[in-house]
Amino acid sequence: MSIDSINDEIRATRRRLAAQFDNNLRAIIEDLRERQKTDGRTYITRQPRLIGKKADEQTDAPAPKSPPAPS
C-alpha cells in the first residue's frame, strides 16, 4: 500500500463520516465515543499539555497593555 492510497482512504473515510453526520463534528465525535464504549478496548483520555515558553524565546518583552476600564 502506497502513501497516496493511505491518504486516499483517510480522505474517503472523512468524506463518508461528514456526509453521514451532515458535517456536524460534534455528532461525529459523539458517535466515536459511543463506539469506543462497546468495542471492548481500553482507551485513555489525557489532559492537554500546556505549552510553555522555550528557553530560546525572548522573555524580556513587555506584556501587552490591557485597555483602560470604562468609567
N, C-alpha and C positions, 0 to 999 in steps of 0.2 A: 504494500500500500504506500503510495507516494504522499508527500506532504500536501500536495494540492487536493488529493482525494480526501484526506482527513479534514482539511479546511472546508471542502465542499460538503462533507457530511455534517459538520458542525453548523454550517450556514443553513443547510436544508432543515436540520432539527430546529434551529432558531426560528426559521420562517414557519414551520409547521406549528410550533408552540404559539407563536404570535397570532397565527390565523385561528387556532383552536380557542384561544382566550381573548380574542378581539384586541390584541396589542395591549392587554392590561397586565403590566409587570407584577402587580400585587397578586393577581389571580394565579399567575404562573408560579410565583414563589409559594403561595399557599398550597397549590396542588403538589409541588415538590415536597413540601414539609409533610403533607398527608401521606404521600407515597413512602417517605422515609420512615414513618411510624410503622408501616406494615411490611416492610421488606426484610426485616429480621437482622439487619446490620446495626452496628453501633456507630452513631455519629457524635462528633464532638463539636460543640459550639464554643468558640473562644471570644473573649472580649477584644475589641480592636486595640491595636497598639498605638499609642500616641507618638507622633513623630516629633522629636526634639531637634534643636539646632545641632548641626555638626560642628566639630571642633574647628574646622577651617572656615566657617562662616563668620562674617563680621558681627560682633556683638556690641560694639560701641556706638551704633547708630541710635539716634534719639527715638523714643517711642512716638508713634503718631499722636497728634493732639486730638482730643475729643472736642466736638462742637460745644459752644457755651450753652448752658442750661437756659431754657426760656424763662422769662421773668413773669 
